[in-house]
Amino acid sequence: MRIEVNPNEFAGKRVLVSGGTKGLGRATVERFLAGGAQVITAARTIKNPIEGVAYVEADLTTGEGGEALATAALERLGGIDILAHVIGGSAMPPGGFAGLTDDIWLSELNLNLLATVRLDRLLIPQMIDRGSGAVVHVTLTQSVLPLPESTTAYAAAKAALRTYSKSISKELGPKGVRVNIVCPGWIMTEGAVDLVKGMQASAGGTYEDARQAVIAWIGGIPIGRGAEPWEVADLIAFLASDRAAAIHGAEFVIDGGTVPTV
């Protein structure tokens, strides 16, 4: 059951969500919009746009794409108060570590680390000039509990994002800019549902059999399910809000208990 959102929570705030057209990104865009924010986001192709959201067609895995989004944010909104970096993903190439070519490594790093680094570099300075701002980076539990073979480069890139986030938090906190991390486990996005259906088609059995197989593959989820996109989006929004004004340089795990350590 979704929580009730204060429609004025982010009134007057300008929010950039990287990768905000589907899955967790779209849920994050919707959450900030519901709270009264002005929102801008980007994707290679804009599909099913949300009314009231500013869109930029750009490939954020490239320097040119990042510059296009940052420039549009500054020109169209006059600046950014909140950066929510949701962009990420993996092609899950086969072949284990030996099959991870330089091109695959660079692709994973550009999507899961450097796209965020570039936008931070372009947009955080205007937060520093104002003496205020909030940044939320989304990693994933594989950054601390990596799965072997197919997602090694993905997990390594997200682990680098964790370290980068902690490092800049030390630099930016005294300048009025808060930086925090949201670390989700399995999220029931459209892609996750397609993965389960694909496993069902290849292995046979029921959808529930395939869902349980995915849960077992990722190391188990004690609560028995993946998080809904809106649940993770609400955590991102909380950390970006004034309610979290004293939270900085922290990582919040939302994985249903998958990571078995504290």
C-alpha positions, 0 to 999 in steps of 0.5 A: 500500500503506497503512503500518502504523499505531501503534495507540497513536500518539494514545492519550489525544488528542482530535481534531476533524475538520471535515467527516469523513463522506466523502472525505478527511475520512472517511479522516482520521477513520479514520487518527486512530481507528486511532492510538488517538485519540478523534474527533469530527466533524460533517456536515449528515447523518450517513451510514455512521457509523464505530463509536467516532466521536462525531458531531454533525449540524451545518452548519459553514458557519453560525455556529450549526453551528460553535458546536454542534460546538465545544460538543459537543466540549468537553462530550463529550470535555472538550476538543480536543488536535488540530484537523484542518480538512478541510472544503471543496469547490466547486459549480463554478458555470458562467459564469466570474468574471462568473457568481460572484454575491455568494451564490456568493462567500459560500457558497464563503467560508463553506465553505472559510474561515470554517467553519475560522476559527470553529472555531479561534476557539472551540477554540484558546483551550482549547489556549492555556490548556493550553499545547499543541495542534496545528492542521492546515488543508487548502488545495489546490494551486489556492490557488497554481495556480488554475484559471480560471472554475469554481473561482475563488471556491474557489481564492481562499477557500483562498488566504485560508486559507493566509494566515490559517494563516500569520498565526495560526502566528506568534501561537500558536507562542509559546503552545504551539500548532502550526499547519501546512498540508497542500496537496493536489492531486487526491485520488481521493475518491468525488467525484473518481471520479464526476467522471471517470465524468461526463466519460466519459459526456459525452465518450465514450471510456474511463474512462482517457481521461476520467481523463487529461483531468482530469489535463490540465485541472488542469495535469498530475500527473507521477506520473500519478495523484491521491493516495489519501485515506489518503495525504493523511490520513497526512500530516495525522496526521504533522503533528499527531503528536509526531513533528512537534513541531518543525514549525510554520507550514509548508505541505506540498504533496502533489500528485504534482508538479502545482505546477511551482515550489518 
